[in-house]
Amino acid sequence: MQKKYVIFILAILISLIQVCSVQADDSLVKVYLNNQQISFKVAPMVENNHCMVPLQPVMKALEAKVDWNQQTCDATAYLPGVTLTVTPGFTIASVNGKEISLPVTPTIKDGMVVVPLRAIADICNIRVGWDSTSSTVTLYSNELNSAKFPDRETVHQVAMLSVLLEGQYDGQTSFEELKKYGDTGIGTFEGLDGEMIELEGKFYQIKADGIAYPVAATMKTPFASVTYFDADKSQAVNEKINFQQFQKRIDNMTGNKNIFYAIKVNGDFKYVKTRSVPGQQKPYPPLAEVTKNQPTFEFNDVKGTLVGFWCPSYVDGLNVPGYHLHFLNADKNAGGHLLDFTMESGQIEIDATPNFYMCLPDNEEFGKIDMTQDRSQETEKVEK
């Protein structure tokens, strides 16, 4: 009798194990990007009617960059037009600097940030398909390659330098729109009201007093160049170098001299000299007239960031051939168009950017500009 009782208990236990195994198998999810299955070390699971997946493998499949901040535990993903930051343990995420609420709290499993897949896909403008019979999620990323989303390897430019040289300073593009095309860049403001620098997706306006001010999304720019910065090469600076020595270093880091290079430098500077331009009123004077009386600023023993571009020689009239850089101090409250500097230490990063897109003004004034002129001397005068 006791033997039968033991067998009965074992049968029940085996049945329970089988049921649990089936339920566990049913909860496993397969994730595909278009027609390719994404592999995970931490298996995707359905929890509370939400498919939870590790963030990094999905972003890797999308060829997106992911940064991990060990101090704050933030994970930041960079996709075309979208910068997404999630924090394990918090339902609030950041999308292009704005807070949104996630339906499920991200967590950490086996060292990986796990997120609700559909919510993340919606944020990143990726269509999602779900097959309940096979527990399969399919992400359709083809839309990311459409004209709706900019390529990360593209310099997006508003207007052309000749527009400024001719004294046409009316705003063409809002900063809300410009932010869709890059997280790093330089430019100016409507009415030529100061120097613009974009760093990590935030815009700063350095006015004629040398102070950096926040930029409203509705403000406009007549001329700007931005891109998504993904460093291709970097080099440490461990000794004192000046502007000319800095340029030689980057010259040696670059390969193809007929493409664009975005530049970002974080460092300690012994000396920095910048300038800005005062806002203008109509009728606008030519840029060469404005820069005759531009205020300059000097910084000593300062930490900060240089941001800008190296452009190939053939862009004369479109942009500034060679180096065009702006400076923002570490407190993000001062800076300007870079004129000279001496750097003691830091890190140089460059991003080779082979694609170029320019949005031209569609107005009568632009149609009157004589594009046959040689702008090289005029550009050298106003920029250097």
C-alpha positions as a printed Julia matrix, in Angstrom:
384×3 Matrix{Float64}:
  0.0    0.0     0.0
  2.83   2.38    0.9
  4.62   1.5    -2.35
  1.48   2.37   -4.4
  1.21   5.68   -2.51
  4.81   6.62   -3.37
  4.25   5.75   -7.04
  1.09   7.87   -7.05
  2.97  10.87   -5.62
  5.79  10.45   -8.16
  3.25  10.36  -10.99
  1.73  13.63   -9.79
  5.16  15.26   -9.54
  6.11  14.13  -13.05
  2.84  15.52  -14.4
  3.46  18.84  -12.69
  6.99  19.03  -14.09
  5.68  18.31  -17.58
  3.0   20.99  -17.26
  5.52  23.51  -15.98
  7.87  22.64  -18.85
  5.14  23.17  -21.41
  4.17  26.49  -19.83
  7.8   27.58  -19.76
  8.25  26.58  -23.42
  5.06  28.45  -24.34
  6.39  31.61  -22.7
  9.57  31.62  -24.8
  9.54  34.02  -27.73
 11.44  34.1   -31.0
 12.35  37.53  -32.38
 13.13  38.21  -36.05
 14.41  41.32  -37.76
 12.85  41.15  -41.22
 13.76  37.52  -42.11
 16.7   37.01  -39.78
 16.28  35.59  -36.27
 17.98  37.57  -33.5
 19.99  35.47  -31.08
 19.86  36.18  -27.35
 21.91  34.94  -24.42
 19.01  35.98  -22.17
 15.89  34.52  -23.78
 12.95  36.84  -24.59
  9.91  36.14  -22.43
  6.27  37.17  -22.26
  5.62  38.74  -18.88
  2.28  40.35  -18.01
  1.3   40.3   -21.69
  4.47  42.16  -22.69
  7.38  40.68  -24.65
 10.54  41.48  -22.68
 13.87  41.32  -24.52
 17.49  42.34  -23.91
 18.02  45.75  -25.5
 21.54  45.35  -26.82
 21.04  42.38  -29.21
 18.06  44.12  -30.81
 20.01  47.33  -31.29
 22.98  45.41  -32.65
 20.74  43.75  -35.22
 19.5   47.21  -36.2
 23.14  48.35  -36.52
 22.52  50.93  -33.82
 25.06  52.1   -31.27
 24.38  51.44  -27.56
 26.21  53.16  -24.7
 26.14  51.86  -21.12
 26.71  54.2   -18.17
 27.93  52.09  -15.25
 27.43  54.9   -12.73
 23.78  55.63  -13.53
 22.98  52.22  -15.11
 21.52  54.08  -18.1
 21.49  52.39  -21.51
 21.36  54.78  -24.48
 20.6   53.62  -28.02
 21.21  55.77  -31.1
 19.05  55.17  -34.17
 18.26  57.43  -37.13
 16.28  60.33  -35.7
 15.97  58.73  -32.25
 18.16  58.83  -29.15
 16.62  56.55  -26.5
 17.78  56.25  -22.88
 16.31  53.7   -20.46
 17.18  53.08  -16.81
 16.54  49.71  -15.11
 14.05  50.11  -12.29
 12.38  53.21  -13.75
  9.38  53.39  -16.1
 10.41  56.84  -17.36
 12.6   56.81  -20.47
 14.15  59.67  -22.44
 13.46  60.03  -26.17
 15.36  62.83  -27.9
 15.6   64.6   -24.56
 11.89  64.27  -23.72
 10.52  62.03  -20.96
  8.04  59.27  -21.82
  6.46  56.49  -19.78
  7.07  52.81  -20.56
  4.32  50.24  -19.93
  6.73  47.91  -18.08
  9.74  48.74  -15.95
 13.08  47.79  -17.57
 15.15  45.36  -15.51
 18.6   43.77  -15.51
 18.94  40.03  -16.13
 22.35  38.36  -16.28
 23.98  41.73  -16.77
 21.72  42.81  -19.64
 19.08  45.55  -19.74
 15.69  43.96  -20.54
 12.96  46.16  -22.02
  9.39  45.88  -23.37
  9.96  45.2   -27.06
  6.82  46.7   -28.62
  7.16  49.97  -26.69
 10.79  50.31  -27.76
  9.93  49.45  -31.38
  7.16  52.06  -31.43
  9.55  54.69  -30.09
 12.09  53.81  -32.78
  9.46  53.89  -35.54
  9.83  50.17  -36.27
  6.76  48.19  -37.32
  6.07  45.05  -35.26
  4.29  41.81  -36.21
  3.15  39.11  -33.75
  2.31  35.47  -34.48
  0.59  34.05  -31.4
  0.61  30.45  -32.69
  4.42  30.32  -32.87
  5.15  33.02  -30.27
  7.15  34.91  -32.88
  7.78  38.66  -33.01
  8.97  40.15  -36.3
 10.48  43.61  -36.53
 10.32  45.34  -39.91
 13.18  47.83  -40.17
 12.99  48.55  -43.9
 11.32  51.85  -43.07
 14.56  52.98  -41.43
 16.17  53.03  -44.85
 13.55  55.32  -46.34
 13.9   59.06  -46.83
 11.84  59.59  -43.7
 14.88  58.79  -41.57
 18.34  60.31  -42.07
 21.47  58.21  -42.43
 23.83  58.49  -39.46
 26.74  58.81  -41.91
 25.4   62.03  -43.45
 26.26  65.68  -42.93
 22.9   67.48  -43.05
 23.35  71.14  -43.99
 20.89  74.01  -43.94
 21.55  76.41  -46.87
 25.09  77.24  -47.98
 27.83  79.58  -46.84
 27.27  81.87  -49.84
 23.87  82.72  -48.34
 25.58  84.18  -45.26
 28.3   85.89  -47.29
 25.55  87.68  -49.23
 23.92  88.84  -45.98
 20.84  86.6   -46.09
 20.24  85.78  -42.42
 16.53  84.86  -42.32
 15.89  81.54  -40.57
 15.17  78.55  -42.8
 14.87  75.56  -40.45
 13.67  75.28  -36.85
 15.93  73.65  -34.29
 13.17  71.17  -33.55
 13.45  69.99  -37.15
 17.24  70.21  -37.27
 17.56  67.91  -34.25
 16.11  65.06  -36.3
 19.23  65.0   -38.46
 22.05  64.95  -35.94
 23.23  65.2   -32.35
 26.44  67.13  -33.09
 27.05  70.24  -35.16
 27.64  73.96  -35.62
 25.93  76.92  -37.26
 24.3   80.25  -36.51
 20.9   81.78  -35.75
 18.27  83.88  -37.46
 19.56  87.42  -37.88
 23.11  86.06  -37.41
 22.48  86.27  -33.67
 25.48  84.37  -32.35
 27.31  81.06  -32.84
 25.53  77.71  -32.56
 26.99  74.52  -31.18
 25.15  71.21  -30.81
 26.64  68.73  -28.37
 25.03  65.42  -27.38
 21.72  66.5   -28.91
 21.5   69.87  -27.11
 21.83  73.25  -28.83
 23.63  76.25  -27.35
 23.61  79.86  -28.54
 26.8   81.83  -27.86
 25.79  85.44  -28.28
 27.98  88.54  -28.74
 28.61  88.64  -24.98
 30.34  85.25  -25.14
 27.7   83.61  -22.95
 26.01  80.35  -23.99
 22.21  80.42  -23.83
 19.64  77.62  -24.2
 17.92  77.31  -27.57
 14.14  77.11  -27.97
 12.84  74.47  -30.38
 10.96  77.14  -32.35
 14.07  79.23  -33.05
 15.45  79.01  -36.59
 18.79  78.85  -38.34
 19.83  80.27  -41.73
 22.93  78.06  -41.86
 23.97  74.93  -39.95
 25.71  71.57  -40.36
 24.86  68.58  -38.15
 25.41  64.82  -38.08
 25.09  61.84  -35.75
 28.54  61.5   -34.24
 29.94  57.95  -34.14
 33.69  58.09  -33.6
 35.64  56.08  -36.17
 39.09  57.01  -34.84
 40.37  58.54  -31.63
 43.72  59.72  -30.34
 44.85  60.82  -26.9
 46.66  64.12  -26.4
 49.26  63.87  -23.66
 51.42  66.92  -24.39
 50.85  70.56  -25.17
 49.78  71.25  -28.77
 48.59  74.36  -30.58
 45.96  74.76  -33.29
 48.4   74.07  -36.14
 49.79  70.93  -34.48
 46.22  69.79  -33.8
 45.37  70.11  -37.5
 48.43  68.06  -38.47
 47.3   65.31  -36.08
 43.88  65.12  -37.68
 45.4   65.31  -41.16
 47.3   62.13  -40.26
 44.17  60.46  -38.85
 42.03  61.05  -41.94
 42.2   58.9   -45.05
 39.92  59.9   -47.92
 40.4   63.66  -48.4
 37.26  63.99  -50.54
 34.71  63.17  -47.82
 33.61  65.01  -44.68
 34.88  64.45  -41.14
 32.98  65.42  -38.01
 35.33  66.35  -35.16
 34.85  66.29  -31.4
 37.58  67.02  -28.86
 37.26  66.92  -25.07
 40.23  68.34  -23.24
 42.09  70.64  -20.92
 43.08  73.88  -22.62
 45.78  76.28  -21.53
 44.33  78.95  -23.78
 41.33  79.34  -26.08
 40.36  82.32  -28.23
 36.87  82.54  -29.74
 34.59  85.07  -31.32
 30.89  85.56  -31.9
 28.77  87.88  -34.01
 26.09  90.34  -32.86
 22.53  89.96  -34.11
 21.7   91.99  -37.23
 18.67  93.97  -38.32
 17.3   94.33  -41.84
 18.52  95.4   -44.28
 21.25  92.91  -43.41
 24.87  93.84  -44.18
 27.17  91.27  -45.86
 29.0   88.91  -43.52
 32.38  90.51  -44.25
 31.06  93.8   -42.88
 29.68  92.18  -39.74
 32.9   90.35  -38.88
 34.99  93.54  -39.03
 33.74  94.41  -35.54
 33.18  90.96  -34.07
 33.81  90.64  -30.31
 36.46  88.11  -29.27
 36.85  86.17  -26.01
 39.81  84.54  -24.31
 39.79  81.61  -21.89
 42.7   80.46  -19.75
 43.12  77.08  -18.02
 39.69  75.86  -19.1
 38.1   72.47  -19.73
 35.77  72.17  -22.68
 34.79  70.65  -26.0
 35.59  71.5   -29.6
 32.94  70.52  -32.16
 32.98  70.99  -35.9
 33.91  69.65  -39.31
 36.73  69.2   -41.74
 35.32  69.74  -45.24
 36.99  68.89  -48.57
 38.32  71.68  -50.8
 35.53  71.43  -53.38
 32.9   72.8   -50.92
 34.09  76.39  -51.4
 30.95  78.5   -51.42
 28.91  75.68  -49.91
 30.74  75.47  -46.59
 34.17  76.21  -45.14
 36.93  74.14  -46.79
 39.23  72.66  -44.15
 38.62  73.15  -40.44
 35.57  74.91  -38.97
 35.22  74.47  -35.2
 33.27  75.94  -32.31
 34.13  75.77  -28.59
 31.95  75.19  -25.52
 33.41  75.19  -22.02
 32.75  72.32  -19.59
 30.2   74.39  -17.65
 28.34  74.9   -20.95
 27.93  78.61  -20.3
 30.51  80.18  -22.65
 32.28  79.58  -25.94
 32.16  80.7   -29.55
 33.68  80.26  -33.0
 37.21  78.92  -32.53
 40.08  81.19  -33.57
 43.05  79.74  -31.69
 43.95  77.47  -28.78
 46.65  75.64  -26.87
 45.66  72.21  -25.58
 47.43  70.4   -22.75
 45.64  67.05  -22.72
 42.47  65.37  -23.93
 40.94  63.11  -26.55
 40.51  63.76  -30.26
 37.7   61.89  -32.04
 36.79  61.95  -35.72
 33.81  60.52  -37.59
 34.31  59.85  -41.29
 31.06  60.95  -42.95
 30.82  60.15  -46.68
 27.28  61.41  -47.33
 26.16  65.01  -47.71
 22.64  66.45  -47.83
 21.84  70.15  -48.27
 18.48  71.88  -47.88
 18.45  75.05  -50.01
 16.32  78.15  -49.34
 13.29  78.46  -51.57
 12.97  82.22  -51.86
 13.55  85.08  -54.29
 16.63  86.41  -52.48
 18.47  83.1   -52.83
 17.74  83.05  -56.55
 19.6   86.34  -57.0
 22.95  85.11  -55.6
 25.7   84.89  -58.21
 27.08  81.38  -57.73
 29.85  81.87  -60.3
 31.97  83.96  -57.9
 35.15  82.62  -56.3
 34.37  82.76  -52.57
 37.67  81.42  -51.23
 39.25  84.74  -50.18
 36.0   86.03  -48.73
 35.51  82.8   -46.77
 39.07  82.94  -45.43
 38.54  86.52  -44.3
 35.3   85.99  -42.4
 36.09  82.57  -40.89
 39.74  82.87  -39.88
